[in-house]
């Protein structure tokens, strides 16, 4: 069964379930490898199998992962939803704080991953170096324009859909790659907030 494509999540309890570095690492690992047992996850993450089992069951409880088909005596896990859209809902108390907690951990994880890439670029061929980008932009936009840009960014990698689950869809020479982007307005200064701008 292929993972669902994108799921909107506003439930604070469900969002907070991801606010743990081991759970984020487990979800990332399962997304990377397709499926794995708690023991395989433990070896990949440098955690104990018992710790991984606990966190995997928590991820299952909140609907992020599910059991894959048994492999003999092994019971692997797989990602249930491929992509999350976690946004605070003003009608759901606590969703803002939950999103803040998960976003902080996610940003830290992506920062460390990007730093690891840049620390190793001297070992890469020029072809792969030229294919990489670190982009920063600043511009003026309305809330509606920024929302549209956010949706556009979320959809950028759709052209590669299916390649993870089906290796036959991967072109020769393809490497597993990462995309990370943040679209946000500059925070209002305290004086702007007081003035109601």
C-alpha positions as CSV (number, residue, x, y, z in Angstrom):
1,X,0.0,0.0,0.0
2,X,1.5,3.4,-1.0
3,X,1.4,6.2,1.6
4,X,-1.2,8.8,1.4
5,X,0.1,12.0,-0.3
6,X,-0.6,15.0,2.0
7,X,-2.5,15.2,5.2
8,X,-3.6,18.4,7.0
9,X,-3.0,18.0,10.8
10,X,-4.3,20.5,13.4
11,X,-4.9,18.3,16.4
12,X,-2.5,19.5,19.1
13,X,-2.1,16.1,20.7
14,X,-1.3,14.5,17.4
15,X,1.2,17.3,16.5
16,X,2.9,17.1,19.9
17,X,3.4,13.4,19.4
18,X,6.1,14.4,16.8
19,X,7.8,16.8,19.2
20,X,10.5,14.3,20.1
21,X,13.9,14.0,18.3
22,X,13.8,10.2,18.2
23,X,10.3,10.2,16.7
24,X,11.3,12.7,14.0
25,X,14.4,10.6,13.3
26,X,12.3,7.4,13.1
27,X,9.8,9.0,10.7
28,X,12.6,10.3,8.5
29,X,14.3,6.9,8.5
30,X,11.2,5.0,7.6
31,X,10.4,7.5,4.8
32,X,14.0,7.0,3.5
33,X,14.1,3.2,3.6
34,X,10.4,2.3,3.0
35,X,10.0,-0.1,5.9
36,X,12.1,-1.3,8.8
37,X,11.8,-3.2,12.1
38,X,12.5,-1.7,15.5
39,X,15.8,-3.4,15.6
40,X,16.8,-2.1,12.1
41,X,15.7,1.4,13.2
42,X,17.8,1.1,16.4
43,X,20.9,0.2,14.4
44,X,20.4,3.1,12.0
45,X,19.7,5.7,14.7
46,X,22.1,4.5,17.4
47,X,19.2,4.0,19.8
48,X,18.1,0.9,21.7
49,X,15.5,-1.5,20.2
50,X,13.3,-0.9,23.3
51,X,13.4,2.8,22.9
52,X,12.6,2.5,19.1
53,X,9.8,0.1,19.8
54,X,8.2,2.6,22.3
55,X,8.5,5.5,19.9
56,X,7.3,3.5,16.9
57,X,4.2,2.5,18.9
58,X,3.6,6.1,19.7
59,X,3.9,7.1,16.1
60,X,1.4,4.3,15.2
61,X,-1.0,5.4,17.9
62,X,-1.1,8.9,16.4
63,X,-1.5,7.6,12.8
64,X,1.9,8.5,11.4
65,X,3.1,4.9,10.7
66,X,1.6,1.4,10.4
67,X,2.7,-2.2,10.3
68,X,4.0,-3.3,7.0
69,X,3.7,-6.9,5.7
70,X,5.5,-9.4,7.9
71,X,8.8,-10.7,6.8
72,X,8.9,-14.2,8.3
73,X,9.2,-13.5,12.1
74,X,10.0,-9.8,11.6
75,X,7.4,-7.1,11.9
76,X,8.4,-4.0,10.0
77,X,6.9,-0.6,10.1
78,X,6.2,1.9,7.3
79,X,5.1,5.5,6.9
80,X,1.4,5.9,6.6
81,X,1.3,9.4,5.3
82,X,4.1,10.7,3.0
83,X,3.6,14.4,3.6
84,X,2.2,16.5,6.4
85,X,0.7,20.0,6.4
86,X,0.8,21.0,10.0
87,X,-0.6,24.5,10.6
88,X,-2.1,26.0,13.7
89,X,-5.9,26.3,13.6
90,X,-7.3,29.3,15.5
91,X,-10.3,27.3,16.5
92,X,-8.2,24.5,18.0
93,X,-6.6,25.6,21.3
94,X,-3.0,24.5,21.7
95,X,-2.4,23.9,18.0
96,X,-0.1,26.9,17.8
97,X,2.2,25.8,20.6
98,X,2.3,22.3,19.2
99,X,3.3,23.5,15.7
100,X,6.0,25.7,17.3
101,X,7.5,22.7,19.1
102,X,7.5,20.4,16.1
103,X,8.8,23.1,13.8
104,X,11.7,23.9,16.1
105,X,12.8,20.2,16.1
106,X,12.3,19.9,12.4
107,X,14.4,23.0,11.7
108,X,17.1,21.7,13.9
109,X,17.1,18.3,12.1
110,X,17.2,19.9,8.7
111,X,20.0,22.3,9.7
112,X,22.1,19.4,11.0
113,X,21.4,17.4,7.8
114,X,22.4,20.4,5.6
115,X,25.5,21.1,7.6
116,X,26.5,17.4,7.2
117,X,26.2,17.8,3.4
118,X,28.3,20.9,3.3
119,X,30.9,19.4,5.6
120,X,31.4,16.6,3.0
121,X,31.2,18.4,-0.3
122,X,34.9,18.1,-0.9
123,X,34.2,14.3,-1.5
124,X,31.6,15.0,-4.2
125,X,32.0,15.3,-7.9
126,X,31.6,18.6,-9.6
127,X,28.4,17.4,-11.3
128,X,26.6,16.9,-8.0
129,X,28.1,20.1,-6.5
130,X,26.7,22.1,-9.4
131,X,23.3,20.4,-9.0
132,X,23.0,21.6,-5.4
133,X,21.8,25.0,-4.3
134,X,21.5,27.1,-1.2
135,X,19.1,29.8,-2.0
136,X,17.9,32.8,0.0
137,X,15.4,35.4,-1.2
138,X,13.6,38.4,0.3
139,X,10.6,40.1,-1.3
140,X,7.3,41.9,-0.4
141,X,4.2,39.8,-0.6
142,X,0.6,39.8,0.7
143,X,-0.6,37.0,3.0
144,X,-2.5,35.5,0.0
145,X,0.6,35.6,-2.2
146,X,2.7,34.0,0.5
147,X,0.1,31.3,1.0
148,X,0.2,30.5,-2.7
149,X,4.0,30.4,-2.7
150,X,3.8,28.0,0.3
151,X,1.5,25.7,-1.7
152,X,3.7,26.0,-4.8
153,X,6.8,25.0,-2.7
154,X,4.9,22.0,-1.2
155,X,4.1,20.8,-4.7
156,X,7.6,21.3,-6.3
157,X,8.7,17.7,-5.7
158,X,5.5,16.1,-7.0
159,X,7.2,15.4,-10.3
160,X,9.4,12.8,-8.5
161,X,6.4,11.0,-6.9
162,X,6.5,7.2,-6.9
163,X,10.2,6.9,-7.2
164,X,10.8,6.0,-3.6
165,X,8.4,3.1,-3.5
166,X,9.1,1.9,-7.0
167,X,12.9,1.8,-7.9
168,X,12.1,1.1,-11.6
169,X,10.8,4.7,-11.8
170,X,14.3,6.0,-10.9
171,X,16.4,7.2,-13.8
172,X,19.9,5.8,-14.1
173,X,22.3,7.7,-11.9
174,X,19.6,9.0,-9.6
175,X,20.5,9.6,-6.0
176,X,18.3,10.0,-3.0
177,X,18.0,13.8,-2.5
178,X,16.6,16.3,0.0
179,X,14.6,19.5,-0.4
180,X,14.1,21.9,2.5
181,X,12.5,25.3,2.3
182,X,10.9,27.7,4.7
183,X,8.5,30.4,3.5
184,X,7.7,33.0,6.1
185,X,7.2,36.7,6.5
186,X,9.6,38.7,8.7
187,X,8.2,38.9,12.3
188,X,6.5,42.1,13.1
189,X,8.5,44.4,15.4
190,X,6.9,45.0,18.8
191,X,6.2,48.6,17.8
192,X,4.3,47.4,14.7
193,X,2.3,45.0,16.7
194,X,1.4,47.7,19.3
195,X,0.4,50.0,16.4
196,X,-1.9,47.2,15.0
197,X,0.0,47.0,11.7
